[in-house]
Amino acid sequence: MKKKQLNPVNKEYKRLSTLFKSIDASKAKLVDELLKKAAFLKVELDKLESIISLSYVVQTSNKGNQRVNLAYKTYLQSLSTYQSIIKTLNTILGRDIDDGDDYFDEFLKEVNK
């Protein structure tokens, strides 16, 4: 029997979801929608990176004209949206989970004295 494989978006969604298992129930629906969007964007960004690596950021026509690759423009727009979603998720996660100070937090306290 073949093992059923998840499509890349579902796989990324499951990976991200594990970070939010203990989220407050009142925020679960909001987080779930953001996780779905983040998973989709991550997979699309990976695809765009592959396209860009093959065709480069700047394309040159047969006539010598240069233009920015449309995939690159789309990548930058999608990356900005993805980063915003991840930042929002991180903020939600940070408010619900207090993992105490780490070495970096301790370093910042020392620097700010």
C-alpha positions in Angstrom: 0.0 0.0 0.0 1.4 3.4 -0.9 1.7 6.0 1.8 -0.4 9.1 1.0 1.8 12.1 0.5 0.7 15.6 1.4 0.9 18.3 -1.2 3.6 21.0 -0.4 1.1 23.5 1.0 -0.5 21.0 3.4 2.9 19.8 4.5 4.0 23.4 5.3 0.7 24.1 7.0 1.2 21.1 9.2 4.7 22.1 10.1 3.6 25.6 11.0 0.6 24.3 12.9 2.8 22.4 15.3 4.1 25.7 16.6 0.6 26.8 17.6 -0.9 23.7 19.3 -1.2 25.4 22.6 -2.7 28.7 21.3 -5.7 30.2 23.1 -8.9 28.9 21.7 -10.2 32.4 21.0 -7.3 33.1 18.7 -7.2 29.6 17.1 -9.4 30.5 14.1 -7.5 33.7 13.3 -4.2 31.8 13.6 -5.4 29.0 11.5 -6.3 31.3 8.6 -2.9 33.0 8.8 -1.1 29.7 8.9 -2.9 28.6 5.7 -1.9 31.9 4.0 1.7 31.6 5.2 1.9 28.0 4.0 0.7 28.9 0.6 3.0 31.8 0.3 6.0 29.8 1.4 5.4 27.2 -1.2 4.9 29.8 -3.9 8.0 31.7 -2.9 10.0 28.5 -3.2 8.7 28.0 -6.7 9.5 31.6 -7.7 13.0 31.2 -6.3 13.5 28.2 -8.6 12.2 30.2 -11.6 14.4 33.2 -10.8 17.5 31.1 -10.3 17.1 29.7 -13.8 16.1 32.9 -15.6 17.9 35.6 -13.4 16.6 38.8 -12.0 17.3 40.9 -15.1 16.3 39.6 -18.5 17.7 40.7 -21.8 15.7 40.6 -25.0 17.0 39.6 -28.4 17.2 43.3 -29.2 19.3 44.0 -26.1 16.6 45.6 -24.0 16.7 44.8 -20.3 13.9 44.4 -17.9 13.3 43.0 -14.4 12.0 39.5 -14.4 8.3 39.5 -13.7 8.8 36.4 -11.4 11.2 38.6 -9.3 8.7 41.4 -9.0 6.1 38.9 -7.9 8.6 37.3 -5.5 9.3 40.6 -3.8 5.6 41.4 -3.3 4.9 37.9 -2.0 7.9 38.0 0.3 6.7 41.2 1.9 3.3 39.7 2.5 4.8 36.5 3.9 7.0 38.4 6.2 4.1 40.4 7.5 2.1 37.2 8.2 5.0 35.6 10.0 5.6 38.7 12.1 1.9 38.7 13.1 2.0 35.0 13.9 5.2 35.5 15.9 3.5 38.3 17.9 0.6 36.1 18.7 2.8 33.2 19.6 5.0 35.5 21.7 2.1 36.7 23.7 0.8 33.2 24.5 4.1 31.5 25.2 6.6 32.8 27.7 9.8 30.8 27.3 11.8 33.0 29.6 14.9 34.9 28.8 17.4 33.4 26.5 21.1 34.3 26.1 20.3 37.1 23.7 17.7 38.6 26.1 20.2 38.5 28.9 22.8 40.1 26.6 20.5 42.9 25.7 19.8 43.6 29.4 23.5 43.8 30.1 24.0 46.2 27.1 21.2 48.4 28.1 22.4 48.9 31.8 
